[in-house]
Amino acid sequence: MTSAARHIVWDWNGTLLDDNDAVVSAVNAVCAEFGREHVDLEQWRSIFSRPLQQCYERLLDRPLTEADWSRLDVLYHEHYRELLHTAKLAAGVPDVLREWGEAGRTQSLLSMWFHDELVPLITRLELLPLFERVDGLRTDVGGGAKAEHLRHHLAEQALDPADVVLIGDVLDDALAAERVGTGCVLVTTGVMSRRALETAGVPVVDSIPEAVDRISTNLAA
């Protein structure tokens, strides 16, 4: 991680937003529809990866046609939306975000959740003013990799990747950071186990405050 990093790109689901219960419930709605036994969070963590279609093919132990994937994607998101109101901000949020900004540093939000739903949500949670830019998914069906979204997100802000750290909760965040040239810190608060996250070769911590402390320590070094 570069000691010059003064901009954080935050992931949303599983990072700033603690939505694990809603995620697992939505996954189990998919399991029920496709005749698979329910899973718990630890089982889902052991299976989760991107691209998501391949992940669900492992979960369901069957190939998915384009029609299957579209049906699955709609089912998951319909169920997730029903439970989204039960999700809460991760421990330390928004305090650590405010402190980062008050120190004269900048931050933005890059999510694979749908943009037209993400912005109203973070506005309602009074987080929008904390970010220089907010980008969510602008397609009807998600599940792809994050790297190109990150590249576009940085370009729109004229940010040098060397000045940036991405904080996320899955290996795809680390892969996106590597491909684009940013730093990365992963948190264990989301849908991947610490053991899996540690294979990325980037710092892995257990909370949002720890992630920011890790970056701040490098800045002070």
PyMOL commands that set and color helices and strands:
alter all, ss='L'
color gray80, all
select helices_A, chain A and resi 20-33+41-47+52-60+66-86+95-102+115-124+128-130+147-156+161-163+171-180+194-198+208-220
alter helices_A, ss='H'
color red, helices_A
select strands_A, chain A and resi 7-10+17-18+88-89+106-114+134-137+164-168+183-187+204-205
alter strands_A, ss='S'
color yellow, strands_A
deselect
rebuild
show_as cartoon
